Amino acid sequence: VRRPLHYGDDDWHEVLTKTQAETVIGASLASIKWVEINPQRPGHLYVLANDGLNALNKSVWFLRSVDFGTSWEAIRVVKTAMRDYGAIWAGNTGGGHDDGDVLYLALNRSLGGEATIYYSTNEGNTWHLKDELGASVWMPRVMIDPTDQSITYAGLTTNGPDLGKSTIISGAYSEIDGAYHAGICIYHGDGVGWVSALDG
């Protein structure tokens, strides 16, 4: 993981290597899945990773730095069968919690496996299961309302694809797109966008 030393810098500097991550979690690292910042807390960086243990008994790890990547701590989210892909999102404001306290984490078991959403209301100290959304494609996504971090949207595959909404941090998703099968629109970054159940 790299970051610029100062905002706008062209030079990027390492803040977390694979070896450092393995030292923090105390196990061989399979891969780093996602890197996220907290817009409400400058210097707070999050990394999602899984260890390289038996494929049916892996741990998913949430790594957190509160000092721009100078030091890291690891918190185990779940120990379960292999989950190949995932992502972290940080809330902005509202929802009855301090700004930036609410985090969401989405995982899946691999192509065709269920997408599982977890949440934290204390910036990742503890994690709780929010919902399981059924079969997924590769990368499940959660979109957070920027004015209320308790409101989130996710792709469902009930009658697939569908768009789901949850208005309670710990609550399950309900379909809101009727017969339109809206899914989640993902912007790829290269000018290409698409609609899919949970990713594209």
Backbone hydrogen bonds in HBPLUS format (Angstrom, degrees):
<---DONOR---> <-ACCEPTOR-->    atom                        ^
c    i                          cat <-CA-CA->   ^        H-A-AA   ^      H-
h    n   atom  resd res      DA  || num        DHA   H-A  angle D-A-AA Bond
n    s   type  num  typ     dist DA aas  dist angle  dist       angle   num
A0015-VAL N   A0001-VAL O   2.80 MM  14  5.70 171.3  1.81 157.5 156.6     1
A0016-LEU N   A0001-VAL O   3.32 MM  15  4.98 148.8  2.43 138.7 134.8     2
A0003-ARG N   A0013-HIS O   2.94 MM  10  5.40 151.4  2.03 141.3 147.3     3
A0013-HIS N   A0003-ARG O   2.73 MM  10  5.40 169.6  1.74 143.4 145.2     4
A0009-ASP N   A0006-HIS O   2.95 MM   3  5.50 160.2  1.99 142.8 142.6     5
A0021-ALA N   A0017-THR O   2.93 MM   4  6.20 161.8  1.96 154.0 159.1     6
A0022-GLU N   A0018-LYS O   2.92 MM   4  6.16 156.5  1.98 150.0 156.2     7
A0023-THR N   A0019-THR O   3.04 MM   4  6.29 148.5  2.14 143.8 152.1     8
A0024-VAL N   A0020-GLN O   3.00 MM   4  6.30 153.0  2.08 148.1 155.4     9
A0025-ILE N   A0021-ALA O   2.99 MM   4  6.27 162.6  2.03 155.9 159.3    10
A0026-GLY N   A0022-GLU O   2.80 MM   4  5.58 132.5  2.02 135.9 148.4    11
A0052-GLY N   A0028-SER O   2.50 MM  24  5.15 158.0  1.55 147.1 145.1    12
A0030-ALA N   A0050-ASN O   2.89 MM  20  5.73 154.5  1.95 138.0 145.7    13
A0050-ASN N   A0031-SER O   3.20 MM  19  6.00 155.6  2.27 161.7 169.1    14
A0033-LYS N   A0048-LEU O   2.66 MM  15  5.33 159.6  1.70 149.7 155.8    15
A0034-TRP N   A0048-LEU O   3.40 MM  14  5.07 152.2  2.49 130.6 131.5    16
A0048-LEU N   A0034-TRP O   2.92 MM  14  5.07 160.7  1.95 142.5 147.2    17
A0036-GLU N   A0046-TYR O   2.85 MM  10  5.06 160.6  1.89 145.3 149.2    18
A0046-TYR N   A0036-GLU O   2.79 MM  10  5.06 159.7  1.83 160.0 159.3    19
A0038-ASN N   A0044-HIS O   3.29 MM   6  5.79 139.6  2.46 157.7 157.4    20
A0041-ARG N   A0038-ASN O   3.00 MM   3  5.28 154.6  2.07 111.4 119.4    21
A0044-HIS N   A0041-ARG O   3.03 MM   3  5.74 156.1  2.08 147.6 148.3    22
A0068-PHE N   A0043-GLY O   2.84 MM  25  4.19 161.2  1.88 129.2 130.1    23
A0045-LEU N   A0065-SER O   2.85 MM  20  5.13 150.8  1.93 141.5 151.4    24
A0065-SER N   A0045-LEU O   2.92 MM  20  5.13 157.9  1.97 150.7 153.8    25
A0047-VAL N   A0063-LEU O   2.85 MM  16  4.92 153.2  1.92 141.9 146.6    26
A0063-LEU N   A0047-VAL O   2.79 MM  16  4.92 178.0  1.79 157.8 158.5    27
A0049-ALA N   A0061-TRP O   3.02 MM  12  5.18 162.0  2.05 147.8 151.3    28
A0061-TRP N   A0049-ALA O   2.70 MM  12  5.18 173.0  1.70 158.2 160.3    29
A0051-ASP N   A0059-SER O   3.18 MM   8  5.82 154.0  2.25 154.6 162.5    30
A0057-ASN N   A0054-ASN O   2.84 MM   3  5.20 163.4  1.86 120.2 124.6    31
A0082-MET N   A0055-ALA O   2.77 MM  27  5.08 123.7  2.09 151.7 164.9    32
A0058-LYS N   A0080-THR O   2.97 MM  22  5.68 118.9  2.35 164.9 164.1    33
A0080-THR N   A0058-LYS O   2.86 MM  22  5.68 142.8  2.00 165.1 173.7    34
A0060-VAL N   A0078-VAL O   2.88 MM  18  5.52 166.2  1.90 167.4 172.1    35
A0077-VAL N   A0060-VAL O   2.82 MM  17  5.57 162.2  1.85 156.0 161.4    36
A0062-PHE N   A0075-ILE O   2.84 MM  13  5.16 168.6  1.86 153.4 157.3    37
A0075-ILE N   A0062-PHE O   2.87 MM  13  5.16 153.9  1.94 142.1 150.9    38
A0064-ARG N   A0073-GLU O   2.89 MM   9  5.43 159.8  1.93 154.8 161.6    39
A0073-GLU N   A0064-ARG O   2.97 MM   9  5.43 143.7  2.11 141.8 153.2    40
A0070-THR N   A0067-ASP O   3.27 MM   3  5.63 159.7  2.32 110.4 116.2    41
A0108-ASN N   A0085-TYR O   3.09 MM  23  5.83 132.1  2.33 162.3 161.9    42
A0087-ALA N   A0106-ALA O   2.97 MM  19  5.41 141.4  2.12 141.5 151.5    43
A0106-ALA N   A0087-ALA O   2.95 MM  19  5.41 159.4  1.99 152.6 159.4    44
A0089-TRP N   A0104-TYR O   2.86 MM  15  5.22 154.0  1.93 151.3 154.7    45
A0104-TYR N   A0089-TRP O   2.88 MM  15  5.22 159.9  1.92 152.0 157.7    46
A0091-GLY N   A0102-VAL O   2.73 MM  11  5.21 161.5  1.77 177.7 171.1    47
A0149-GLN N   A0093-THR O   2.80 MM  56  5.63 146.3  1.91 147.8 158.6    48
A0101-ASP N   A0098-ASP O   3.05 MM   3  5.49 162.9  2.08 138.0 136.9    49
A0123-GLU N   A0101-ASP O   2.87 MM  22  4.65 158.4  1.91 145.6 140.4    50
A0103-LEU N   A0120-SER O   2.92 MM  17  5.15 157.0  1.98 142.6 149.9    51
A0120-SER N   A0103-LEU O   2.92 MM  17  5.15 148.3  2.02 149.4 149.7    52
A0105-LEU N   A0118-TYR O   2.95 MM  13  5.08 160.3  1.99 139.4 140.5    53
A0118-TYR N   A0105-LEU O   2.77 MM  13  5.08 165.6  1.79 156.8 161.8    54
A0107-LEU N   A0116-THR O   2.89 MM   9  5.21 156.6  1.94 148.0 155.9    55
A0116-THR N   A0107-LEU O   2.81 MM   9  5.21 159.8  1.85 144.5 151.3    56
A0113-GLY N   A0110-SER O   2.78 MM   3  5.25 164.0  1.80 141.1 143.5    57
A0112-GLY N   A0136-SER O   2.97 MM  24  5.15 147.0  2.08 149.2 155.7    58
A0136-SER N   A0113-GLY O   2.78 MM  23  5.66 131.5  2.01 138.7 147.2    59
A0115-ALA N   A0134-GLY O   2.96 MM  19  6.01 141.9  2.11 159.5 161.9    60
A0133-LEU N   A0115-ALA O   2.80 MM  18  5.29 163.8  1.83 158.2 163.2    61
A0117-ILE N   A0131-ASP O   2.84 MM  14  5.30 173.9  1.84 166.7 168.7    62
A0130-LYS N   A0117-ILE O   2.72 MM  13  5.33 163.1  1.75 153.0 152.2    63
A0131-ASP N   A0117-ILE O   3.29 MM  14  5.30 154.2  2.36 132.7 137.3    64
A0119-TYR N   A0128-HIS O   2.88 MM   9  5.46 152.1  1.96 149.9 159.1    65
A0128-HIS N   A0119-TYR O   2.95 MM   9  5.46 150.2  2.04 149.6 159.3    66
A0125-ASN N   A0122-ASN O   3.40 MM   3  5.70 162.8  2.44 108.9 113.6    67
A0143-MET N   A0153-TYR O   2.90 MM  10  5.06 164.3  1.92 146.0 151.2    68
A0153-TYR N   A0143-MET O   2.80 MM  10  5.06 147.4  1.90 143.9 154.5    69
A0145-ASP N   A0151-ILE O   2.93 MM   6  5.51 174.3  1.94 157.5 157.3    70
A0148-ASP N   A0145-ASP O   3.20 MM   3  5.32 153.4  2.28 105.9 113.7    71
A0151-ILE N   A0148-ASP O   3.07 MM   3  5.80 168.4  2.09 124.5 128.2    72
A0152-THR N   A0166-SER O   2.94 MM  14  5.36 157.3  1.99 151.3 158.8    73
A0166-SER N   A0152-THR O   2.92 MM  14  5.36 158.5  1.97 155.7 158.0    74
A0154-ALA N   A0164-GLY O   3.02 MM  10  5.20 154.2  2.09 131.3 137.7    75
A0164-GLY N   A0154-ALA O   2.76 MM  10  5.20 165.2  1.79 168.1 171.4    76
A0156-LEU N   A0162-ASP O   2.82 MM   6  4.90 168.5  1.83 135.8 138.2    77
A0162-ASP N   A0156-LEU O   3.04 MM   6  4.90 151.0  2.13 134.6 133.2    78
A0176-ILE N   A0163-LEU O   2.87 MM  13  5.95 163.8  1.90 170.1 167.9    79
A0165-LYS N   A0174-SER O   2.88 MM   9  5.42 151.5  1.96 141.5 147.4    80
A0174-SER N   A0165-LYS O   3.03 MM   9  5.42 159.0  2.07 134.9 139.4    81
A0171-GLY N   A0168-ILE O   2.88 MM   3  4.82 151.6  1.96 105.5 114.9    82
A0180-TYR N   A0177-ASP O   3.02 MM   3  5.64 160.7  2.05 142.3 143.1    83
A0184-ILE N   A0196-SER O   2.83 MM  12  5.67 162.9  1.86 166.9 168.9    84
A0196-SER N   A0184-ILE O   3.23 MM  12  5.67 160.6  2.27 140.8 144.9    85
A0186-ILE N   A0194-TRP O   3.11 MM   8  5.88 153.2  2.19 163.6 170.0    86
A0194-TRP N   A0186-ILE O   3.40 MM   8  5.88 149.5  2.50 144.4 152.9    87
A0188-HIS N   A0192-VAL O   3.08 MM   4  5.66 161.5  2.12 158.2 163.1    88
